[in-house]
Amino acid sequence: MKEKKLVELSGTESQLIIEVGDFAEILHWGKKISGSLENFRSALHRPVPHGRLDKDVAMTTLPELGRGVFSSPGLEGHRNGQNWAPVFFLKDIQQSDTQISLASEDGQAGLQLVTEICLDEFDVVKTRHTLTNLKSGQYFVNRFANSMPLPVRVNELMTFHGRWAREFQTQRQPLLHNGYQQENRRGRTSHEHYPAMVAGTSNFDETQGDVWGFHFAWSGNHRLRADVKTDGRRTMQAEVIYFPGEVALEKGESISTPWLYASYSENGLNEMSHHFHSHVRQSIIAEDFQKKLRPVHLNTWEGIYFDHDPEYIMEMASQAAEMGVERFIIDDGWFRGRDDDTAALGDWFLDERKYPNGLEPVVDHVNALGMEFGLWFEPEMINKDSDLYREHPDWLLAVDGYDQPTGRHQHVIDLQNDDAFNFLYERLAHFLSTYNIRYIKWDMNREIVQPAHDGVASGRKQTERYYQLVDKVRAKFPHVSIESCAGGGGRIDYEILKRTDRFWPSDNNDALERQGIQRGMSYFFPPEVMGSHIGSDKCHCTRRRHSIEFRGLTALFGHMGIELDPVKEDSDEKANFARYVALHKQLRTLLHTGKMWRTPTDDNAHQVLSVVAEDQSEAVVMVAQLDMPTHSLSGNLRILGLDDKATYRIYVLDKPANYNDIVVFQPPWTEAGCELSGEWCKEVGLSMPLLDPETAMLIKVEKVN
């Protein structure tokens, strides 16, 4: 048995202490503690109770059934029924200040395991495993999971659920015995089971409690679980779901888990989000897009749907430019035979019936107006009513002999088919080479059923080939910005964000629904990657109507765009849209670089969101009234994240049109402004104004010199 020693990884506020010997075990992950590592170890020797195995069983970085861990193991596999309970012994350690690599082997099973753990300056941990088959004969991998320990004091979870047009909903459940598990088998990240969770101490909230957040960076089928062992120890696991026979390693072949990202905060969910947002800004978003101002969009979808007329579209562009739009995107309906959603996916050739003079006049017109031009694609999809399918029916991602159900009248293309892959790349490259296209809206509007290549399950490889297709496009056209859209929020995770720079969180532009969707998304993503558009006054998804103030302020806290046909709108509505576009531009740098704070309120009918500059010199605060106030008065508005010692000028930037009509009078500070210390704003706050349901107001905070 190897002599055990302790190694340490440190972030700014958190710490990982790992014991290494025959294996590696994380002994502490939490607040940074100073002192002797060896003294720490002597304090953490566990007792061994009666009625169990006669020795202490460690929860290694890859929990092993063969060592006597009876909870979910990190690896399940076999070699023709043999080597199904491997036990790995540590052979080599490579360590730097921020990361450690642990190489282990099971000589009898013929397997090598490499575990990587990193902890960065933003207190974000990322970890993954790589398994290599060292012996002749296939090794079938059934499960291969990232695992992280949790302290025994963790007894509550916040998890995510949703559906199309209602993504990123949160729920709470206790973690006292047994555990929690969620599975996604829809072939993409999914609207329903966003791959993230938060574990914490009882009643953790935005500002208090120890919390451990997890994000699994994978855009396909996955499983997340949190378990409580009968001895009280807790673990979290994240893994790709492999279909039967999907992973068979030949001698010398390897497979890696996706990266699991995690962060500890001793001050609740806001601080956790600050860690993740900083990591995303510095390490996930491509360097070319980290500092670039994000242009305001107009997307044609809700304006014209499939009804494309170049002259009319150019008039739309002209009026969009007058409203302050900086990027103009033509959505679905521009390619050959695409008059509705039942046909033509896969036929990525310009529809000359609709565009008899080609696309150049439209692109040139948009560019002459000072706007970037963007185009919608859905490369992975195919309609059976298409020339492509009639020519290549074998390009379907499907199992022969089964009649696979359609989704939005479409099927999925097998990206492992090299001819299909190369065709899609060639079509994308043709348009990006021929026209001055600076943006792709990359959509994916259905779930995947029975993914197979040559009859063999291939859900994992389909996802990997999708990454490769995006990578190839980005390598050839690094100046092109790509939005990840999958019927809205169906493919949103860190791994695809490495290849794109914007998400479409939901097809639902209803401002009331977007308040919840964008809040849920904000736990792991900063505002600038969150596409947030002002829709028409009657929402296309819910048929609800909202004021321009509520729509505009809701869309402000993201990467703003608008969804409408400006030609059909009256001058007042266009002026209102232009007002919020200008307001977004005025605040854009602050919104896209500052720290976001979700502020607890005295009444759950309110939702308060603010962004504070890194240097605490200014802030902007949105107060949203989601429902009827619980009481006739609404308590106090607190503003978090300011400098306690500084004095701030606070005044209203925007408010509902009927603001003064619904009360005898509003709090005087909302009319005349006021000056308060940052400490007062945090601890006491300001009297909350009275608002109608489904309205919002915007407050500016500026440090007084």
Protein Blocks (a to p, Z undefined) as FASTA:
>chain_A
ZZddddddddfkbccdddddfbccdfbgcdddedjfklmmmmmcccddehiafbdcdddf
bdcfknopabdcfbdcdeehiaklccdddfbdcddfkbccdddddfknopacdddddddf
kopacdddddddfbgcidddfbdcddddddfklccdcdddddehiahiacddddfbgcad
dddfehpnbjklccbdddddehiafkgccddddddddfbdcdddddddfkopacdddddd
ddehkaccdehiacddddddddddfebjklmmmmmmmmmmmmmmcfklmmgccdddddfk
lmnmmaccfklmmmmmmmmmmnopabdcddehiaghiabfkeoihpaccdfklmmnojml
mmmmmmmnopacdddddfkbccfbbfklmmmmmlpccdehiacddeehiacddfklmklm
mmmmmmmmmmmmmpccfbdcdddfbdcehiaeehiackkmmmmmmmmmmmmmmmmmmmbc
cdddeehjabgcfklmmmmcbdcfbfblbfklmmmmmmmmmmmpcfklmccddddfbdfk
lopacdfklmmmmmmnccddddddfklpcfklmmmmmmmmmmmmmmmmmmmmmccddddd
fbfkbccdddddfklpaccdddddfbdcfblbebjaddehiafkbccddddfbdcfklmm
mpmbdcfklmnopaddfklmmmnopcdddddehiaddddddddZZ
